[in-house]
Amino acid sequence: MGTPLTSFSKIILTADDDAVFNGTCGAESGMVPVSAVSPSILVSEIEVEKRPKGQDKPPILPPPGQEERP
């Protein structure tokens, strides 16, 4: 979760370019717009976290009063 400071010690090289990311980040208060700028980087090691897979299944039938129409 987040970016541990040890990740910065794994950077081997950085490029002389930059790229902009505009998107959203999930927070306790909901989705928050974010922007970031970074050069291309080469790292020796990166840690990732597997997302938990939900066991929820979608309903088989639509809610009452919202029947599908042909």
N, C-alpha and C positions, 0 to 999 in steps of 0.2 A: 504494500500500500504506500503510495507516495513515491518519492525518490530518495532512497537512503544516501547519505553523504559518501558512503564507501563507493558508490557508483562513479563518482568523479575521479577516484583514484584508478579506475579501470580504463580511462580514456587513453588511447595510444596516439592517435593523430586527429587533427581537425582540418577541414578544408577552408578555402578562402571564399566560400559562397555562403549564402544564407537562404533560408526558406521561412515562410510565414505560415503558421497554423491558426485558423479561426474555427472555433467549434464550441462545444458545450462540455461541461464537467458536472458529474453528479455530485450533489452535496446534500446535507441533511435538509436544507430548505428547498430542494428541487434542483433542476438543471440551471447552471449558471454559465453565461457566455464567457469564454476565455480566448486569449490570443497569446501566442508564443512565437519567438524568433530564435532560430538556432542554425549554426553551420552544420554541414554533414560531419559526422564523427565516426571514428572507428574505435570500437571498444574491445578489450580482450575477453570480457565476461559480462553477461547480463543476467539478472534474476527476473523471472516472470512468475506470475501467480495465476493458477487455473481458476477460471470463473466457476462458481458453484452452479451446477445444473439443476434447475427446478424440476419438480416432479408433477407440476400442475398440468393437467390435460385440458384442452379447450372443450367447451360444452358440445354435446352431440346435436342438440336441438336449439333453435333460437329462443329467446325469451318469449313468454306468452304475449300475444298482441303484435308480435313482429315477425309473423310468418313470412317465409320467402315467397316472392312473387315470381311467376314465370316470365 
